[in-house]
Amino acid sequence: MLLVIDSATAACSVALFGADGAVLVSAHEVVSRGHAERLLPMIETLLAGRQPSAILVDCGPGSFTGVRVGLAAAQGLAIGWGVPVSGYSSMALIAAASGEREATVALIGGHGELFVQDYGGDPIAPLGELRSLSPEAAAAAFPEALVFGSGAQALVEARGQGEARDALPRAADAWSLPPALRNLPPRPIYGRGPDAKPMI
């Protein structure tokens, strides 16, 4: 069984998959804050005494705290159970779950910016680098009509055209990711540089 943990964005989401990729059980809540308090009890309820053979975790981008909470839980449980852990990008999961061959993903980032990235192909893959931009800069740099994610509306409004589809990553959609996109190292994908600058 595969345990999927997703707490990088406003969603707190977990799912347990069987060997055939079928979802055995899942839970998904939009909590905005409080991931640290909700995640482990959610996992305990989901597992109901079962132990997975592997863990998959959302590495971001998203909220700084949410990304770290999910990774810490995944790595701690992996050590305790002696099972492997791998990661995926929240952007990739939204793109893969959209069912579209080409799409832009935009998530709300920090300081009024959006995390933005284009995806396309079959199997779906990133078509460019992850960027953190103001809605106006994102509007100029990403012309794809269809935009998915929590920042989709802001991007579409900034350029005055296109279709926005609000979405957050769901752990239960993880099997839609191509294998290459669910085998990332379990390390944070912050999407932007740190706010704190070293003193010289």
Contact map, one row per residue, 1 for C-alpha under 8 A:
11100000000000011110000000000000000000000000000000111100000000000000000000000000000000000000000000000000000000000000000000000000000000000000000000000000000000000000000000000000000000000000000000000000
11110000000000011110000000000000000000000000000000011111000000000000000000000000000000000000000000000000000000000000000000000000000000000000000000000000000000000000000000000000000000000000000000000000
11111000000001111000000000000000000000000000000000011111000000000000000000000000000000000000000000000000000000000000000000000000000000000000000000000000000000000000000000000000000000000000000000000000
01111100000001111000000000000000000000000000000000000011100000000000000000000000000000000000000000000000000000000000000000000000000000000000000000000000000000000000000000110100000000000000000000000000
00111110000011100000000000000000000000000000000000000011110000000000010001000000000000000000000000000000000000000000000000000000000000000000000000000000000000000000000000100000000000000000000000000000
00011111101111000000000000000000000000000000000000000000110000000000010000000000000000000000000000000000000000000000000000000000000000000000000000000000000000000000000011100000000000000000000000000000
00001111111110000000000000000000001000100000000000000000010000000110110000000000000000000000000000000000000000000000000000000000000000000000000000000000000000000000000000000000000000000000000000000000
00000111111100000000000000000000000000000000000000000000011111111111010000000000000000000100000000000000000000000000000000000000000000000000000000000000000000000000000000000000000000000000000000000000
00000111111100000000000000000001000000000000000000000000000111100110000000000000000000000000000000000000000000000000000000000000000000000000000000000000000000000000000110000000000000000000000000000000
00000011111100000000000000000111100000000000000000000000000000100100000000000000000000000000000000000000000000000000000000000000000000000000000000000000000000000000000100000000000000000000000000000000
00000111111110000000000000011111000000000000000000000000000000000000000000000000000000000000000000000000000000000000000000000000000000000000000000000000000000000000000111000000000000000000000000000000
00000111111111000000000000011110001001100000000000000000000000000000000000000000000000000000000000000000000000000000000000000000000000000000000000000000000000000000000000000000000000000000000000000000
00001110001111100000000001111000000000100000000000000000000000000000000000000000000000000000000000000000000000000000000000000000000000000000000000000000000000000000000001110000000000000000000000000000
00111100000111110000000001110000000000000110010000000000000000000000000000000000000000000000000000000000000000000000000000000000000000000000000000000000000000000000000001110000000000000000000000000000
00111000000011111000001111100000000000000000010000000000000000000000000000000000000000000000000000000000000000000000000000000000000000000000000000000000000000000000000000110000000000000000000000000000
11110000000001111100001111000000000000000000011000010000000000000000000000000000000000000000000000000000000000000000000000000000000000000000000000000000000000000000000000010000000000000000000000000000
11110000000000111111111110000000000000000000000000000000000000000000000000000000000000000000000000000000000000000000000000000000000000000000000000000000000000000000000000000000000000000000000000000000
11000000000000011111111100000000000000000000000000000000000000000000000000000000000000000000000000000000000000000000000000000000000000000000000000000000000000000000000000000000000000000000000000000000
11000000000000001111110000000000000000000000000000000000000000000000000000000000000000000000000000000000000000000000000000000000000000000000000000000000000000000000000000000000000000000000000000000000
00000000000000001111110000000000000000000000000000000000000000000000000000000000000000000000000000000000000000000000000000000000000000000000000000000000000000000000000000000000000000000000000000000000
00000000000000001111111000000000000000000000000000000000000000000000000000000000000000000000000000000000000000000000000000000000000000000000000000000000000000000000000000000010000000000000000000000000
00000000000000001111111100000000000000000000000000000000000000000000000000000000000000000000000000000000000000000000000000000000000000000000000000000000000000000000000000000000000000000000000000000000
00000000000000111100111111000000000000000000000000000000000000000000000000000000000000000000000000000000000000000000000000000000000000000000000000000000000000000000000000010000000000000000000000000000
00000000000000111100011111000000000000000000000000000000000000000000000000000000000000000000000000000000000000000000000000000000000000000000000000000000000000000000000000000000000000000000000000000000
00000000000000111000001111100000000000000000010000000000000000000000000000000000000000000000000000000000000000000000000000000000000000000000000000000000000000000000000000000000000000000000000000000000
00000000000011110000001111110000000000000000010000000000000000000000000000000000000000000000000000000000000000000000000000000000000000000000000000000000000000000000000000110000000000000000000000000000
00000000000011100000000011111000000000000100010000000000000000000000000000000000000000000000000000000000000000000000000000000000000000000000000000000000000000000000000000000000000000000000000000000000
00000000001111000000000001111100000000000000000000000000000000000000000000000000000000000000000000000000000000000000000000000000000000000000000000000000000000000000000001100000000000000000000000000000
00000000001110000000000000111110000000000000000000000000000000000000000000000000000000000000000000000000000000000000000000000000000000000000000000000000000000000000000000000000000000000000000000000000
00000000011100000000000000011111000000000000000000000000000000000000000000000000000000000000000000000000000000000000000000000000000000000000000000000000000000000000000000000000000000000000000000000000
00000000011100000000000000001111111000000000000000000000000000000000000000000000000000000000000000000000000000000000000000000000000000000000000000000000000000000000000000000000000000000000000000000000
00000000111000000000000000000111111000000000000000000000000000000000000000000000000000000000000000000000000000000000000000000000000000000000000000000000000000000000000000000000000000000000000000000000
00000000010000000000000000000011111000000000000000000000000000000000000000000000000000000000000000000000000000000000000000000000000000000000000000000000000000000000000000000000000000000000000000000000
00000000000000000000000000000011111111000000000000000000000000000000000000000000000000000000000000000000000000000000000000000000000000000000000000000000000000000000000000000000000000000000000000000000
00000010000100000000000000000011111111100000000000000000000000000100100000000000000000000000000000000000000000000000000000000000000000000000000000000000000000000000000000000000000000000000000000000000
00000000000000000000000000000000011111110000000000000000000000000100100000000000000000000000000000000000000000000000000000000000000000000000000000000000000000000000000000000000000000000000000000000000
00000000000000000000000000000000011111111000000000000000000000000000000000000000000000000000000000000000000000000000000000000000000000000000000000000000000000000000000000000000000000000000000000000000
00000000000100000000000000000000011111111100000000000000000000000000000000000000000000000000000000000000000000000000000000000000000000000000000000000000000000000000000000000000000000000000000000000000
00000010000110000000000000000000001111111110000000000000000000000000010000000000000000000000000000000000000000000000000000000000000000000000000000000000000000000000000000000000000000000000000000000000
00000000000000000000000000000000000111111111000000000000000000000000000010000000000000000000000000000000000000000000000000000000000000000000000000000000000000000000000000000000000000000000000000000000
00000000000000000000000000000000000011111111100000000000000000000000000000000000000000000000000000000000000000000000000000000000000000000000000000000000000000000000000000000000000000000000000000000000
00000000000001000000000000100000000001111111110000000000000000000000000000000000000000000000000000000000000000000000000000000000000000000000000000000000000000000000000000000000000000000000000000000000
00000000000001000000000000000000000000111111111000000000000000000000000000000000000000000000000000000000000000000000000000000000000000000000000000000000000000000000000000000000000000000000000000000000
00000000000000000000000000000000000000011111111110000000000000000000000000000000000000000000000000000000000000000000000000000000000000000000000000000000000000000000000000000000000000000000000000000000
00000000000000000000000000000000000000001111111100000000000000000000000000000000000000000000000000000000000000000000000000000000000000000000000000000000000000000000000000000000000000000000000000000000
00000000000001110000000011100000000000000111111100000000000000000000000000000000000000000000000000000000000000000000000000000000000000000000000000000000000000000000000000000000000000000000000000000000
00000000000000010000000000000000000000000011111111100000000000000000000000000000000000000000000000000000000000000000000000000000000000000000000000000000000000000000000000000000000000000000000000000000
00000000000000000000000000000000000000000001111111000000000000000000000000000000000000000000000000000000000000000000000000000000000000000000000000000000000000000000000000000000000000000000000000000000
00000000000000000000000000000000000000000001001111100000000000000000000000000000000000000000000000000000000000000000000000000000000000000000000000000000000000000000000000000000000000000000000000000000
00000000000000000000000000000000000000000000001111110000000000000000000000000000000000000000000000000000000000000000000000000000000000000000000000000000000000000000000000000000000000000000000000000000
10000000000000000000000000000000000000000000001011111000000000000000000000000000100000000000000000000000000000000000000000000000000000000000000000000000000000000000000000000000000000000000000000000000
11100000000000010000000000000000000000000000000001111110000000000000000000000000001000000000000000000000000000000000000000000000000000000000000000000000000000000000000000000000000000000000000000000000
11100000000000000000000000000000000000000000000000111110000000000000000000000000001100000000000000000000000000000000000000000000000000000000000000000000000000000000000000000000000000000000000000000000
11100000000000000000000000000000000000000000000000011111000000000000000000000100001110000000000000000000000000000000000000000000000000000000000000000000000000000000000000000000000000000000000000000000
01111000000000000000000000000000000000000000000000011111100000000000000001000100001111000000000000000000000000000000000000000000000000000000000000000000000000000000000000000000000000000000000000000000
01111000000000000000000000000000000000000000000000000111110000000000000001000000000011110000000000000000000000000000000000000000000000000000000000000000000000000000000000000000000001000000000000000000
00011100000000000000000000000000000000000000000000000011111000000000011001000000000011110000000000000000000000000000000000000000000000000000000000000000000000000000000000000000000000000100000000000000
00001111000000000000000000000000000000000000000000000001111100000010011000000000000000111100000000000000000000000000000000000000000000000000000000000000000000000000000000000000000000000000000000000000
00000001000000000000000000000000000000000000000000000000111110000010011000000000000000111100000000000000000000000000000000000000000000000000000000000000000000000000000000000000000000000111100000000000
00000001100000000000000000000000000000000000000000000000011111100010000000000000000000011110000000000000000000000000000000000000000000000000000000000000000000000000000000000000000000000001111000000000
00000001100000000000000000000000000000000000000000000000001111100010000000000000000000001110000000000000000000000010000000000000000000000000000000000000000000000000000000000000000000000001111000000000
00000001100000000000000000000000000000000000000000000000000111110110000000000000000000000100000000000000001110000000000000000000000000000000000000000000000000000000000000000000000000000000010000000000
00000001110000000000000000000000000000000000000000000000000111111110000000000000000000000000000000000000000011000000000000000000000000000000000000000000000000000000000000000000000000000000000000000000
00000001000000000000000000000000000000000000000000000000000001111111000000000000000000000000000000000000000000000000000000000000000000000000000000000000000000000000000000000000000000000000010000000000
00000001000000000000000000000000000000000000000000000000000000111111100000000000000000000000000000000000000000000000000000000000000000000000000000000000000000000000000000000000000000000000000000000000
00000011110000000000000000000000001100000000000000000000000001111111110000000000000000000000000000000000000000000000000000000000000000000000000000000000000000000000000000000000000000000000000000000000
00000011100000000000000000000000000000000000000000000000011111111111111000000000000000000000000000000000000000000000000000000000000000000000000000000000000000000000000000000000000000000001000000000000
00000001000000000000000000000000000000000000000000000000000000011111111100000000000000000000000000000000000000000000000000000000000000000000000000000000000000000000000000000000000000000001000000000000
00000010000000000000000000000000001100000000000000000000000000001111111110000000000000000000000000000000000000000000000000000000000000000000000000000000000000000000000000000000000000000000000000000000
00001111000000000000000000000000000000100000000000000000111000000111111111000000000000000000000000000000000000000000000000000000000000000000000000000000000000000000000000000000000000000000000000000000
00000000000000000000000000000000000000000000000000000000111000000011111111100000000000000000000000000000000000000000000000000000000000000000000000000000000000000000000000000000000000000111000000000000
00000000000000000000000000000000000000000000000000000000000000000001111111110000000000000000000000000000000000000000000000000000000000000000000000000000000000000000000000000000000000000000000000000000
00000000000000000000000000000000000000010000000000000000000000000000111111111000000000000000000000000000000000000000000000000000000000000000000000000000000000000000000000000000000000000000000000000000
00001000000000000000000000000000000000000000000000000011100000000000011111111100000010000000000000000000000000000000000000000000000000000000000000000000000000000000000000000000000000000000000000000000
00000000000000000000000000000000000000000000000000000000000000000000001111111110000010000000000000000000000000000000000000000000000000000000000000000000000000000000000000000000000000000000000000000000
00000000000000000000000000000000000000000000000000000000000000000000000111111111000000000000000000000000000000000000000000000000000000000000000000000000000000000000000000000000000000000000000000000000
00000000000000000000000000000000000000000000000000000000000000000000000011111111100000000000000000000000000000000000000000000000000000000000000000000000000000000000000000000000000000000000000000000000
00000000000000000000000000000000000000000000000000000110000000000000000001111111111110000000000000000000000000000000000000000000000000000000000000000000000000000000000000000000000000000000000000000000
00000000000000000000000000000000000000000000000000000000000000000000000000111111111000000000000000000000000000000000000000000000000000000000000000000000000000000000000000000000000000000000000000000000
00000000000000000000000000000000000000000000000000000000000000000000000000011111110000000000000000000000000000000000000000000000000000000000000000000000000000000000000000000000000000000000000000000000
00000000000000000000000000000000000000000000000000100000000000000000000000001111111000000000000000000000000000000000000000000000000000000000000000000000000000000000000000000000000000000000000000000000
00000000000000000000000000000000000000000000000000000000000000000000000000000111111100000000000000000000000000000000000000000000000000000000000000000000000000000000000000000000000000000000000000000000
00000000000000000000000000000000000000000000000000011110000000000000000000000110111110000000000000000000000000000000000000000000000000000000000000000000000000000000000000000000000000000000000000000000
00000000000000000000000000000000000000000000000000001110000000000000000000000100011111000000000000000000000000000000000000000000000000000000000000000000000000000000000000000000000000000000000000000000
00000000000000000000000000000000000000000000000000000111100000000000000001100100001111100000000000000000000000000000000000000000000000000000000000000000000000000000000000000000000000000100000000000000
00000000000000000000000000000000000000000000000000000011100000000000000000000000000111110000000000000000000000000000000000000000000000000000000000000000000000000000000000000000000001111100000000000000
00000000000000000000000000000000000000000000000000000001111000000000000000000000000011111000000000000000000000000000000000000000000000000000000000000000000000000000000000000000000001111110000000000000
00000000000000000000000000000000000000000000000000000001111100000000000000000000000001111101100000000000000000000000000000000000000000000000000000000000000000000000000000000000000011110100000000000000
00000000000000000000000000000000000000000000000000000000011110000000000000000000000000111111100000000000000000000000000000000000000000000000000000000000000000000000000000000000000011000000100000000000
00000001000000000000000000000000000000000000000000000000011111000000000000000000000000011111110000000000000000000000000000000000000000000000000000000000000000000000000010000000000000000000000000000000
00000000000000000000000000000000000000000000000000000000000110000000000000000000000000001111111000000000111000000000100000000000000000000000000000000000000000000000000010000000000000000000000000000000
00000000000000000000000000000000000000000000000000000000000000000000000000000000000000011111111100000000000000000000001000001100000000000000000000000000000000000000000000000000100010000000000000000000
00000000000000000000000000000000000000000000000000000000000000000000000000000000000000011111111110000000000000000000000000000000000000000000000000000000000000000000000011001101100000000000000000000000
00000000000000000000000000000000000000000000000000000000000000000000000000000000000000000111111111000000100000000000000000000000000000000000000000011000000000000000001110000000000000000000000000000000
00000000000000000000000000000000000000000000000000000000000000000000000000000000000000000011111111110011100000000000001000010000000000000000000000010000000000000000000000000000000000000000000000000000
00000000000000000000000000000000000000000000000000000000000000000000000000000000000000000001111111110000000000000000000000010000000000000000000000000000000000000000000000000001100000000000000000000000
00000000000000000000000000000000000000000000000000000000000000000000000000000000000000000000111111100000000000000000000000000000000000000000000000000000000000000000000000001001100000000000000000000000
00000000000000000000000000000000000000000000000000000000000000000000000000000000000000000000011111110000000000000000000000000000000000000000000000010000000000000000000000000000000000000000000000000000
00000000000000000000000000000000000000000000000000000000000000000000000000000000000000000000001111111000000000000000000000000000000000000000000000000000000000000000000000000000000000000000000000000000
00000000000000000000000000000000000000000000000000000000000000000000000000000000000000000000001101111110000000000000000100000000000000000000000000000000000000000000000000000000000000000000000000000000
00000000000000000000000000000000000000000000000000000000000000000000000000000000000000000000000000111110000000000000001111010000000000000000000000000000000000000000000000000000000000000000000000000000
00000000000000000000000000000000000000000000000000000000000000000000000000000000000000000000000000011111000000000000011110000000000000000000000000000000000000000000000000000000000000000000000000000000
00000000000000000000000000000000000000000000000000000000000000000000000000000000000000000000001000011111100000000000011100000000000000000000000111110000000000000000000000000000000000000000000000000000
00000000000000000000000000000000000000000000000000000000000000000000000000000000000000000000001000000111110000000001111000000000000000000000010101110000000000000000000000000000000000000000000000000000
00000000000000000000000000000000000000000000000000000000000000000000000000000000000000000010011000000011111000000011111000000000000000000000000000111001000000000000000000000000000000000000000000000000
00000000000000000000000000000000000000000000000000000000000000000000000000000000000000000010000000000001111100000111100000000000000000000000000000111111001000000000000000000000000000000000000000000000
00000000000000000000000000000000000000000000000000000000000001000000000000000000000000000010000000000000111110000111000000000000000000000000000000001111000000000000000000000000000000000000000000000000
00000000000000000000000000000000000000000000000000000000000001000000000000000000000000000000000000000000011111011110000000000000000000000000000000000110000000000000000000000000000000000000000000000000
00000000000000000000000000000000000000000000000000000000000001100000000000000000000000000000000000000000001111111110000000000000000100000000000000000000000000000000000000000000000000000000000000000000
00000000000000000000000000000000000000000000000000000000000000100000000000000000000000000000000000000000000111111100000000000000000000000000000000000000000000000000000000000000000000000000000000000000
00000000000000000000000000000000000000000000000000000000000000000000000000000000000000000000000000000000000011111000000000000000000000000000000000000000000000000000000000000000000000000000000000000000
00000000000000000000000000000000000000000000000000000000000000000000000000000000000000000000000000000000000111111100000000000000000001100000000000000000000000000000000000000000000000000000000000000000
00000000000000000000000000000000000000000000000000000000000000000000000000000000000000000000000000000000000111111110000000000000000111100000000000000000000000000000000000000000000000000000000000000000
00000000000000000000000000000000000000000000000000000000000000000000000000000000000000000000000000000000011111011111000000000000001111100100000000000010000000000000000000000000000000000000000000000000
00000000000000000000000000000000000000000000000000000000000010000000000000000000000000000000000000000000111110001111100000000000011110000000000000000010000000000000000000000000000000000000001000000000
00000000000000000000000000000000000000000000000000000000000000000000000000000000000000000000000000000001111000000111110000000000011110000100000000000000000000000000000000000000000000000000000000000000
00000000000000000000000000000000000000000000000000000000000000000000000000000000000000000010000000000001110000000011111000000111111000000000000000000000000000000000000000000000000000000000000000000000
00000000000000000000000000000000000000000000000000000000000000000000000000000000000000000000000000000111100000000001111100000111000000000000010000000000000000000000000000000000000000000000000000000000
00000000000000000000000000000000000000000000000000000000000000000000000000000000000000000001001000001111100000000000111110011111000000000000000000000000000000000000000000000000000000000000000000000000
00000000000000000000000000000000000000000000000000000000000000000000000000000000000000000000000000011110000000000000011111111110000000000000000000000000000000000000000000000000000000000000000000000000
00000000000000000000000000000000000000000000000000000000000000000000000000000000000000000000000000001100000000000000001111111000000000000000000000000000000000000000000000000000000000000000000000000000
00000000000000000000000000000000000000000000000000000000000000000000000000000000000000000000000000001000000000000000000111111000000000000000000000000000000000000000000000000000000000000000000000000000
00000000000000000000000000000000000000000000000000000000000000000000000000000000000000000000000000000000000000000000000111111000000000000000000000000000000000000000000000000000010000000000000000000000
00000000000000000000000000000000000000000000000000000000000000000000000000000000000000000000001100001000000000000000001111111100000000000000000000000000000000000000000000000000110000000000000000000000
00000000000000000000000000000000000000000000000000000000000000000000000000000000000000000001000000000000000000000000001111111110000000000000000000000000000000000000000000000000000010000000000000000000
00000000000000000000000000000000000000000000000000000000000000000000000000000000000000000001000000000000000000000000111100011111100000000000000000000000000000000000000000000000000000000000000000000000
00000000000000000000000000000000000000000000000000000000000000000000000000000000000000000000000000000000000000000000111100001111100000000000000000000000000000000000000000000000000000000000000000000000
00000000000000000000000000000000000000000000000000000000000000000000000000000000000000000000000000000000000000000000111000000111110000000000000000000000000000000000000000000000000000000000000000000000
00000000000000000000000000000000000000000000000000000000000000000000000000000000000000000000000000000000000000000000100000000111111000000000000000000000000000000000000000000000000000000000000000000000
00000000000000000000000000000000000000000000000000000000000000000000000000000000000000000000000000000000000000000011100000000001111100000000000000000000000000000000000000000000000000000000001000000000
00000000000000000000000000000000000000000000000000000000000000000000000000000000000000000000000000000000000000000111100000000000111110000000000000000000000000000000000000000000000000000000001100000000
00000000000000000000000000000000000000000000000000000000000000000000000000000000000000000000000000000000000010001111000000000000011111000000000000000000000000000000000000000000000000000000001100000000
00000000000000000000000000000000000000000000000000000000000000000000000000000000000000000000000000000000000000001111000000000000001111111100000000000000000000000000000000000000000000000000000000000000
00000000000000000000000000000000000000000000000000000000000000000000000000000000000000000000000000000000000000011100000000000000000111111100000000000000000000000000000000000000000000000000000000000000
00000000000000000000000000000000000000000000000000000000000000000000000000000000000000000000000000000000000000011100000000000000000011111110000000000000011001000000000000000000000000000000000000000000
00000000000000000000000000000000000000000000000000000000000000000000000000000000000000000000000000000000000000000000000000000000000011111111000000000000001001100000000000000000000000000000000000000000
00000000000000000000000000000000000000000000000000000000000000000000000000000000000000000000000000000000000000000000000000000000000011111111100000000000000000000000000000000000000000000000000000000000
00000000000000000000000000000000000000000000000000000000000000000000000000000000000000000000000000000000000000000101000000000000000011111111110000000000001000000000000000000000000000000000000000000000
00000000000000000000000000000000000000000000000000000000000000000000000000000000000000000000000000000000000000000000000000000000000000111111111000000000001101100000000000000000000000000000000000000000
00000000000000000000000000000000000000000000000000000000000000000000000000000000000000000000000000000000000000000000000000000000000000011111111000000000000000100000000000000000000000000000000000000000
00000000000000000000000000000000000000000000000000000000000000000000000000000000000000000000000000000000000000000000000000000000000000001111111000000000000000000000000000000000000000000000000000000000
00000000000000000000000000000000000000000000000000000000000000000000000000000000000000000000000000000001000000000000010000000000000000000111111100000000000000000000000000000000000000000000000000000000
00000000000000000000000000000000000000000000000000000000000000000000000000000000000000000000000000000000000000000000000000000000000000000011111110000000000000000000000000000000000000000000000000000000
00000000000000000000000000000000000000000000000000000000000000000000000000000000000000000000000000000011000000000000000000000000000000000000011111100000000000000100000000000000000000000000000000000000
00000000000000000000000000000000000000000000000000000000000000000000000000000000000000000000000000000010000000000000000000000000000000000000001111100000000000001110000000000000000000000000000000000000
00000000000000000000000000000000000000000000000000000000000000000000000000000000000000000000000000000011000000000000000000000000000000000000000111110000000000000111100000000000000000000000000000000000
00000000000000000000000000000000000000000000000000000000000000000000000000000000000000000000000000000011110000000000000000000000000000000000000111111001001100000111100000000000000000000000000000000000
00000000000000000000000000000000000000000000000000000000000000000000000000000000000000000000011001000011110000000000000000000000000000000000000001111111000000000001111000000000000000000000000000000000
00000000000000000000000000000000000000000000000000000000000000000000000000000000000000000000010000000000111000000000000000000000000000000000000000111111000000000001111100000000000000000000000000000000
00000000000000000000000000000000000000000000000000000000000000000000000000000000000000000000000000000000011100000000000000000000000000000000000000011111100000000000011100000000000000000000000000000000
00000000000000000000000000000000000000000000000000000000000000000000000000000000000000000000000000000000011100000110000000000000000000000000000000011111111000000000010000000000000000000000000000000000
00000000000000000000000000000000000000000000000000000000000000000000000000000000000000000000000000000000111000000000000000000000000000000000000000111111111100000001110000000000000000000000000000000000
00000000000000000000000000000000000000000000000000000000000000000000000000000000000000000000000000000000000000000000000000000000000000000000000000000111111110000001110000000000000000000000000000000000
00000000000000000000000000000000000000000000000000000000000000000000000000000000000000000000000000000000000000000000000000000000000000100000000000000011111111000000000000000000000000000000000000000000
00000000000000000000000000000000000000000000000000000000000000000000000000000000000000000000000000000000010000000000000000000000000000110110000000100011111111100000000000000000000000000000000000000000
00000000000000000000000000000000000000000000000000000000000000000000000000000000000000000000000000000000000000000000000000000000000000000010000000100001111111111111000000000000000000000000000000000000
00000000000000000000000000000000000000000000000000000000000000000000000000000000000000000000000000000000000000000000000000000000000000000000000000000000111111111000000000000000000000000000000000000000
00000000000000000000000000000000000000000000000000000000000000000000000000000000000000000000000000000000000000000000000000000000000000110010000000000000011111110000000000000000000000000000000000000000
00000000000000000000000000000000000000000000000000000000000000000000000000000000000000000000000000000000000000000000000000000000000000010011000000000000001111111000000000000000000000000000000000000000
00000000000000000000000000000000000000000000000000000000000000000000000000000000000000000000000000000000000000000000000000000000000000000000000000000000000111111100000000000000000000000000000000000000
00000000000000000000000000000000000000000000000000000000000000000000000000000000000000000000000000000000000000000000000000000000000000000000000010000000000110111110000000000000000000000000000000000000
00000000000000000000000000000000000000000000000000000000000000000000000000000000000000000000000000000000000000000000000000000000000000000000000111100000000100011111000000000000000000000000000000000000
00000000000000000000000000000000000000000000000000000000000000000000000000000000000000000000000000000000000000000000000000000000000000000000000011100000000100001111100000000000000000000000000000000000
00000000000000000000000000000000000000000000000000000000000000000000000000000000000000000000000000000000000000000000000000000000000000000000000001111001100100000111110000000000000000000000000000000000
00000000000000000000000000000000000000000000000000000000000000000000000000000000000000000000000000000000000000000000000000000000000000000000000001111001100000000011111000000000000000000000000000000000
00000000000000000000000000000000000000000000000000000000000000000000000000000000000000000000000000000000000000000000000000000000000000000000000000011111100000000001111100000000000000000000000000000000
00000000000000000000000000000000000000000000000000000000000000000000000000000000000000000000010000000000000000000000000000000000000000000000000000011100000000000000111110000000000000000000000000000000
00000000111000000000000000000000000000000000000000000000000000000000000000000000000000000000010000000000000000000000000000000000000000000000000000001100000000000000011111000000000000000000000000000000
00000100101000000000000000000000000000000000000000000000000000000000000000000000000000000110110000000000000000000000000000000000000000000000000000000000000000000000001111101000000000000000000000000000
00000100001011000000000000010000000000000000000000000000000000000000000000000000000000000000100000000000000000000000000000000000000000000000000000000000000000000000000111111100000000000000000000000000
00011100000011100000000001010000000000000000000000000000000000000000000000000000000000000000000000000000000000000000000000000000000000000000000000000000000000000000000011111100000000000000000000000000
00010000000011110000001001000000000000000000000000000000000000000000000000000000000000000000000000000000000000000000000000000000000000000000000000000000000000000000000001111110000000000000000000000000
00000000000000000000000000000000000000000000000000000000000000000000000000000000000000000000100010000000000000000000000000000000000000000000000000000000000000000000000011111111100000000000000000000000
00010000000000000000000000000000000000000000000000000000000000000000000000000000000000000000100000000000000000000000000000000000000000000000000000000000000000000000000001111111100001000000000000000000
00000000000000000000100000000000000000000000000000000000000000000000000000000000000000000000000000000000000000000000000000000000000000000000000000000000000000000000000000011111110000000000000000000000
00000000000000000000000000000000000000000000000000000000000000000000000000000000000000000000100110000000000000000000000000000000000000000000000000000000000000000000000000001111110000000000000000000000
00000000000000000000000000000000000000000000000000000000000000000000000000000000000000000001100110000000000000000000000000010000000000000000000000000000000000000000000000001111111111000000000000000000
00000000000000000000000000000000000000000000000000000000000000000000000000000000000000000000000000000000000000000000000000110000000000000000000000000000000000000000000000000011111111000000000000000000
00000000000000000000000000000000000000000000000000000000000000000000000000000000000000000000000000000000000000000000000000000000000000000000000000000000000000000000000000000000111111100000000000000000
00000000000000000000000000000000000000000000000000000000000000000000000000000000000000000000000000000000000000000000000000000000000000000000000000000000000000000000000000000000111111110000000000000000
00000000000000000000000000000000000000000000000000000000000000000000000000000000000000011001000000000000000000000000000000001000000000000000000000000000000000000000000000000000111111110000000000000000
00000000000000000000000000000000000000000000000000000001000000000000000000000000000001111000000000000000000000000000000000000000000000000000000000000000000000000000000000000100111111110000000000000000
00000000000000000000000000000000000000000000000000000000000000000000000000000000000001110000000000000000000000000000000000000000000000000000000000000000000000000000000000000000001111111000000000000000
00000000000000000000000000000000000000000000000000000000000000000000000000000000000001110000000000000000000000000000000000000000000000000000000000000000000000000000000000000000000111111100000000000000
00000000000000000000000000000000000000000000000000000000000000000000000000000000000001100000000000000000000000000000000000000000000000000000000000000000000000000000000000000000000000111110000000000000
00000000000000000000000000000000000000000000000000000000101000000000001000000000000011110000000000000000000000000000000000000000000000000000000000000000000000000000000000000000000000011111000000000000
00000000000000000000000000000000000000000000000000000000001000000000001000000000000000100000000000000000000000000000000000000000000000000000000000000000000000000000000000000000000000001111100000000000
00000000000000000000000000000000000000000000000000000000001110000011001000000000000000000000000000000000000000000000000000000000000000000000000000000000000000000000000000000000000000000111110000000000
00000000000000000000000000000000000000000000000000000000001110000000000000000000000000001000000000000000000000000000000000000000000000000000000000000000000000000000000000000000000000000011111000000000
00000000000000000000000000000000000000000000000000000000000111010000000000000000000000000000000000000000000000000000000000000000000000000000000000000000000000000000000000000000000000000001111110000000
00000000000000000000000000000000000000000000000000000000000110000000000000000000000000000000000000000000000000000010000000000000011100000000000000000000000000000000000000000000000000000000111110000000
00000000000000000000000000000000000000000000000000000000000000000000000000000000000000000000000000000000000000000000000000000000001100000000000000000000000000000000000000000000000000000000011111000000
00000000000000000000000000000000000000000000000000000000000000000000000000000000000000000000000000000000000000000000000000000000000000000000000000000000000000000000000000000000000000000000011111100000
00000000000000000000000000000000000000000000000000000000000000000000000000000000000000000000000000000000000000000000000000000000000000000000000000000000000000000000000000000000000000000000000111111000
00000000000000000000000000000000000000000000000000000000000000000000000000000000000000000000000000000000000000000000000000000000000000000000000000000000000000000000000000000000000000000000000011111000
00000000000000000000000000000000000000000000000000000000000000000000000000000000000000000000000000000000000000000000000000000000000000000000000000000000000000000000000000000000000000000000000001111100
00000000000000000000000000000000000000000000000000000000000000000000000000000000000000000000000000000000000000000000000000000000000000000000000000000000000000000000000000000000000000000000000001111110
00000000000000000000000000000000000000000000000000000000000000000000000000000000000000000000000000000000000000000000000000000000000000000000000000000000000000000000000000000000000000000000000000011111
00000000000000000000000000000000000000000000000000000000000000000000000000000000000000000000000000000000000000000000000000000000000000000000000000000000000000000000000000000000000000000000000000001111
00000000000000000000000000000000000000000000000000000000000000000000000000000000000000000000000000000000000000000000000000000000000000000000000000000000000000000000000000000000000000000000000000000111
